[in-house]
Amino acid sequence: MESLRIYEQHGLELRHWFHAHPEPSFKEFGTAGRIREELERLHIPYVAVGATGTVATVVGIAQNQDAIQPERVVALRADIDALEISEDSGLSWCSVNPGLMHACGHDIHITALLIAAHWLIEHRSAFSGSVKLIFQAAEEIGQGAAQIIQSGAIDGVDVVFGLHVEPALPVGTIVLPRGPVMAGSNALRIHVIGEGGHGGKPHEARDALLAAAAIVVNLQQVVTRATSAVEPAVLSICQFNAGTRGNIIANTAELIGTIRVSRENQRAVVEEAVRRIIRGTATAYDVDAEVEYFYATPPIVNPPHLMSLALRAHEALLPGGALIEEWPQMTTEDFGRYGEVAATFYALVGVHGEPFKPLHNAGFSALDESILIAAGLHVAFALEALKEA
C-alpha cells in the first residue's frame, strides 16, 4: 500500500477529471482518449476494442522460477461509462456534461486501474507473466463485457478480477464475498394494445392503461408465489408509458422493467410465470399484450478455489484491515460474462462519505481516499494470481 502513495496526487487529478467528464455507454470517446493517453505516457501497449473499449498488457520481466509451467495471464477490469443522471452532489469537480453523471463510481474504477498500471509497469521485475488491463465500455447497458470477449483481446486469460465501490461501507473496508455476489438479470418490455376512446365513454374503448396498471400489480406475485422464498428474486417495473392527453382512453401502453435472479435455474421459472400472468391479465381486460424478454447478465458467483487467493491479496494490502466475506445483493452488472472464458473473482471496496447517498443517486459521491485501496487491491490480486500454478 505504501508503495502506491507516490501516485496519490496523480490519482486525484485523474479521478476528478473522469468524474467531471462522464459519457454514456458506447460513447465514452473522451474517457477512452484520456485512458489511452495515460497508457501511451507509460509506454504500455494496448488494443482498441470497438470505439471506446481498451485492453492493455503489462508483461513481467522477472525470470520464471519454474520453466515447465507456462506463465500466467491475469486480467484486471474497470468499467468506464456513466449514467443519464443530472448531478446534484455539490462537488467542486462535478459533471460538466449536462444530464450525465458518474453515479456508479466508474470514475473511481478507471482511476484505480490506471494507478495499478503505473505500479505494475514500474515494478515489472517483481513478477513474471502478463497482466491485461481491461477498460470496458457499456457496463450500464450490460453489453461491454461481451464486446471485450468477442474481440479476442483476452483470449488465454487464466483469471479476471473486478471490483466495485460500495457507498454503504467506510473507506478501508473490503468485501471479498464467498459465493454469490450479484444477481443475474433479464430485461422486460411489455406492449399492451387496446382500443382508444373518449374519456367520458370508457365502455366504448378497451383501456390499455388500465390493463397495464393491472399487469404491474399482478406481476408482483411472481416473486411472492412463483419463486422459492430462500432463493431471492426481484421484479421491478421502472417505466410506464401510456396515453396522449387527459380525455382520451389510451389505446396502447408500454412497460419496461428488470428481473433479477440469484441462481441461473430461476430464470426459466420466472419467465414462465411472467408470461402467464401477462397473458391472463390481458385476457381479463380484453386487450392484447406482446412480451419481449431479453437475457441481460449472468449471476456473479465467486468460486471457492479463488477465495484463499483473494484473502492473501487482502492481507498483503491491508494486514488486519476490515474485511467482510458475505455481501450478497440483487444489483447486477455484466462482469459475470467473463466467467465464460476464465475464472473470475469480484470484490467491493468501501467509499462511504457523508451524507450517505446510494449508487445511481444524483447526490452520490465516493471519497478520494478509496482510490489507492482499490488500486492496491488490483495489484495485490494480480501478484497473488500470477504465483498460482
Summary of the structure (lengths in Angstrom):
residues: 389
radius of gyration: 23.3
end to end distance: 25.3
largest distance: 83.6
contacts: 1377
relative contact order: 0.20
helix: 36%
strand: 26%
